[in-house]
């Protein structure tokens, strides 16, 4: 987006990797997902292109293999990226010289004709040429990692979910308590967009915190937890949390027992996501969801299609992972969709699914009857405990929030707020009559009756699904739509 704003002749290729494009472009931009030295780096160099890629952590091997300034150049922030793009556009010969030097080295050492023989020599003779010899002892994490090999299951149980968060979020804030093994910090600092927060007195595992690019990503927090920021994740021992005496705020928590086994890892559900497909004729979407995701397929896949061309704005309150919005996009391809979701687990998948839908905007806040911040205890479960880990979930009064965003009028409204539907409808009372389609998911018989009573003056129940009388989804159509579209109500036209 920032590169687009510069107004440069920019070619965006996300799926088709054409070496002719790399070779004929002055600058080939690359951004890694998880701090790995991905193949795009070598694809660009092998095609004779000039590589401008993100600066990775010391453990990635980028500095050793590609030597920024010699075979490529790197950036460490959005501002630095834009600065270097401008510089090389003004100094094209420098970019060309770096590209030529990199291609020559690739052809002499990294070309497949060499690498295949290297592999055979390694497998059958145990020999590798000097540029490819690797000793784990050159990595400062080697000794602390091998000394902590007994905790490998715990380390993976922490690292993999946090790596998944890091894959999606631009910046990640993680707090590690001082009672945790230093190897956990060593593992996490492998992720280049992760900001590590530690308590005063946190031990430095094998001088790790002094390595290049690391100190500026490590922050010390002092005082009471109430003065600390809210973190994306915390990794603490149970003893750490008891000692702090007040709740630490975070979206995800990893709590360790005395033997460093995991007592809690609510982020582990991130690893359970599965991929499924939705087919709307010419439009097909691949969607990530959790196996226990509730979806009233029959109702959402029977959208009143005679209204599709009239829908410009869709509001999805309590969007979850975005399955409702997927259906709205399938039936209303030109509509702008705005998703409101506050649950961190759902948000993680929603943000990814929204990208595939296009013209779909995610707002990480809940909508309710009034502004509030609500806390959800993660650990321990004892509501009387004055310490532990808790989520802080922000909510906005529905009408005020939509008005601030300029989201008036609304054509399609969906609500799945876990019991707040009546309050949200009350907040939007003045707008309801102008909304063409309203979907409401309810969780009690009392709410279902009240919802029907509130909408009856302006809307007609179109269809729905009810499970055991206590929960389900109802779809209402504006009575005005029936008149405008020459439809019949109760046998009358």
C-alpha positions, -999 to 999 in steps of 0.1 A, spaced: 0 0 0 28 24 9 46 17 -24 14 22 -43 10 57 -27 44 67 -42 28 66 -76 56 44 -90 53 20 -120 46 -9 -97 39 -45 -109 23 -68 -83 28 -105 -87 16 -127 -58 12 -161 -74 29 -162 -107 67 -160 -103 80 -150 -137 119 -147 -139 116 -123 -168 98 -98 -145 125 -101 -119 153 -97 -145 137 -67 -163 127 -48 -132 151 -24 -115 139 -34 -80 123 -67 -69 107 -63 -35 103 -93 -11 88 -96 23 90 -128 44 61 -141 65 79 -157 94 115 -145 93 126 -174 71 150 -171 42 124 -179 16 130 -191 -19 119 -158 -34 153 -144 -24 171 -168 -47 145 -167 -74 151 -130 -78 189 -133 -78 189 -163 -102 170 -143 -127 195 -114 -126 172 -91 -106 181 -67 -78 167 -80 -45 153 -56 -18 141 -78 11 133 -74 47 160 -77 73 158 -111 90 171 -122 124 207 -133 129 196 -170 130 180 -170 95 214 -170 77 206 -140 55 237 -121 66 260 -150 59 245 -162 26 233 -130 8 254 -104 26 232 -73 24 250 -45 5 269 -71 -15 243 -94 -31 211 -76 -21 198 -48 2 175 -49 31 150 -27 50 139 -29 86 108 -6 85 83 9 62 101 42 62 134 26 54 118 6 26 105 38 9 138 55 14 157 28 -3 133 25 -31 137 62 -38 175 59 -35 178 31 -60 155 47 -85 178 77 -84 209 55 -85 200 26 -109 236 17 -116 242 7 -80 212 -16 -81 224 -31 -114 259 -37 -100 245 -55 -69 223 -76 -91 252 -86 -114 274 -95 -85 246 -116 -70 239 -134 -103 276 -142 -108 279 -157 -74 247 -177 -79 259 -190 -112 293 -200 -97 282 -215 -64 244 -218 -60 232 -230 -94 213 -263 -93 241 -280 -113 264 -273 -83 239 -279 -56 229 -314 -69 265 -324 -68 270 -309 -34 241 -330 -21 255 -361 -35 289 -354 -21 274 -347 13 252 -379 13 279 -403 0 311 -386 11 301 -365 41 317 -334 25 303 -300 18 322 -271 2 333 -243 25 304 -218 17 278 -244 28 294 -259 58 273 -252 89 282 -257 125 253 -252 149 279 -240 174 281 -208 154 246 -199 165 246 -183 200 214 -203 208 230 -236 203 243 -243 239 212 -230 257 190 -249 233 207 -282 236 208 -278 274 170 -274 273 163 -303 250 142 -320 277 116 -292 273 113 -295 236 75 -303 237 69 -273 258 90 -251 236 72 -263 205 38 -258 222 48 -221 227 67 -214 196 44 -228 169 12 -209 180 32 -177 184 48 -182 150 13 -186 135 3 -153 151 35 -137 138 26 -149 103 -5 -128 102 2 -98 125 25 -70 115 39 -66 150 36 -90 179 41 -81 216 50 -110 238 58 -109 276 80 -135 291 81 -138 329 115 -140 346 107 -175 360 107 -190 325 137 -207 310 159 -184 290 156 -207 260 120 -195 255 132 -160 248 159 -174 225 133 -193 205 109 -164 202 135 -139 191 139 -159 159 107 -141 148 118 -107 134 86 -87 139 82 -99 175 87 -74 203 98 -91 235 88 -77 269 106 -89 301 106 -80 337 135 -62 354 161 -89 363 153 -112 334 184 -133 327 202 -130 294 206 -165 279 241 -169 265 244 -131 257 215 -136 232 201 -101 239 233 -85 227 231 -100 192 227 -78 162 191 -66 157 180 -80 191 184 -52 218 160 -28 201 133 -55 201 136 -62 238 117 -40 263 119 -40 301 86 -35 320 86 -22 356 61 -15 383 27 -30 387 10 -50 359 -18 -25 358 7 0 342 19 -25 316 5 -26 281 -18 -53 269 2 -81 252 -6 -103 223 7 -132 243 23 -139 277 45 -168 287 48 -171 325 52 -197 352 23 -200 377 48 -187 403 54 -156 382 17 -148 381 12 -153 418 43 -131 426 30 -103 404 -2 -103 424 -24 -86 397 -37 -99 364 -15 -95 333 -35 -85 302 -31 -106 271 -50 -121 242 -32 -155 246 -15 -171 275 10 -199 281 13 -209 318 41 -232 329 41 -255 359 72 -260 382 85 -287 359 80 -264 329 51 -284 314 22 -263 300 -8 -258 323 -25 -235 298 -20 -228 261 -52 -213 248 -34 -202 215 -29 -239 206 -64 -238 190 -48 -216 163 -31 -247 150 -64 -265 145 -77 -244 117 -88 -262 86 -94 -250 50 -127 -254 33 -142 -242 0 -173 -222 -9 -186 -222 -44 -210 -194 -57 -208 -202 -94 -182 -178 -108 -169 -170 -74 -151 -195 -53 -135 -189 -19 -111 -209 3 -119 -202 39 -100 -211 71 -122 -221 101 -120 -240 133 -136 -275 134 -162 -265 160 -173 -233 141 -211 -230 142 -226 -221 108 -263 -221 98 -255 -230 63 -291 -235 50 -301 -200 60 -270 -181 48 -268 -199 15 -304 -190 7 -298 -152 5 -327 -133 -12 -309 -130 -45 -335 -106 -60 -319 -80 -37 -283 -87 -45 -278 -58 -70 -293 -34 -44 -268 -42 -17 -239 -17 -13 -230 -19 24 -230 -50 46 -224 -48 84 -214 -81 101 -214 -77 139 -198 -106 157 -184 -118 124 -165 -148 139 -141 -162 113 -162 -146 85 -184 -174 72 -215 -151 70 -194 -125 51 -183 -152 27 -219 -158 18 -227 -121 15 -197 -117 -9 -208 -146 -29 -243 -131 -34 -234 -94 -34 -200 -92 -53 -200 -54 -54 -208 -47 -17 -185 -33 8 -184 -56 39 -175 -44 73 -168 -71 99 -168 -64 137 -152 -90 159 -136 -88 193 -125 -124 201 -88 -129 194 -91 -165 182 -118 -156 157 -100 -124 146 -69 -143 136 -88 -163 109 -112 -134 101 -83 -112 90 -70 -138 67 -104 -147 52 -112 -110 47 -82 -106 24 -96 -133 1 -130 -117 -1 -118 -83 -12 -134 -50 -3 -139 -65 32 -128 -45 62 -121 -59 97 -127 -38 128 -112 -54 160 -139 -43 183 -172 -56 195 -205 -37 191 -229 -36 220 -255 -14 237 -229 9 252 -192 15 254 -173 -7 277 -142 -28 283 -149 -63 294 -125 -88 310 -124 -125 303 -103 -146 327 -79 -170 310 -61 -184 340 -67 -195 368 -104 -202 365 -111 -192 401 -130 -159 398 -119 -149 433 -82 -149 423 -67 -114 422 -38 -125 399 -34 -144 367 -40 -136 330 -71 -120 315 -82 -107 282 -95 -71 279 -121 -69 252 -132 -34 238 -168 -28 230 -184 3 214 -220 15 214 -232 2 180 -249 33 165 -221 57 176 -194 34 162 -211 30 128 -218 67 126 -181 75 133 -171 52 104 -196 67 81 -214 34 77 -249 47 71 -271 36 54 -269 -2 58 -283 -26 33 -276 -60 51 -271 -64 88 -259 -95 106 -256 -99 143 -241 -128 163 -231 -113 196 -237 -141 220 -267 -126 238 -263 -89 230 -285 -89 200 -315 -72 216 -292 -44 230 -276 -39 196 -310 -37 179 -321 -12 205 -290 9 197 -298 8 160 -336 13 164 -338 44 143 -320 27 114 -337 -6 113 -366 4 90 -341 13 62 -321 -20 64 -332 -44 36 -320 -77 52 -313 -85 89 -298 -117 101 -299 -123 139 -284 -153 157 -300 -158 191 -291 -179 221 -324 -180 241 -361 -184 235 -368 -151 253 -344 -133 230 -360 -149 199 -394 -136 209 -382 -101 218 -363 -99 185 -394 -109 165 -414 -83 184 -389 -55 177 -386 -62 140 -422 -71 132 -434 -35 125 -408 -30 97 -397 -65 87 -411 -99 78 -395 -132 89 -382 -147 56 -365 -179 69 -345 -193 97 -332 -223 116 -340 -231 153 -321 -257 173 -339 -271 204 -358 -239 207 -329 -221 224 -306 -210 196 -306 -205 159 -307 -178 132 -335 -157 118 -335 -138 85 -358 -108 82 -367 -88 50 -379 -53 50 -416 -50 43 -408 -21 19 -386 -45 -2 -417 -67 -8 -436 -37 -21 -407 -24 -42 -400 -58 -57 -437 -67 -63 -436 -96 -39 -466 -110 -20 -471 -109 18 -496 -133 32 -512 -140 -2 -515 -103 -10 -495 -83 -36 
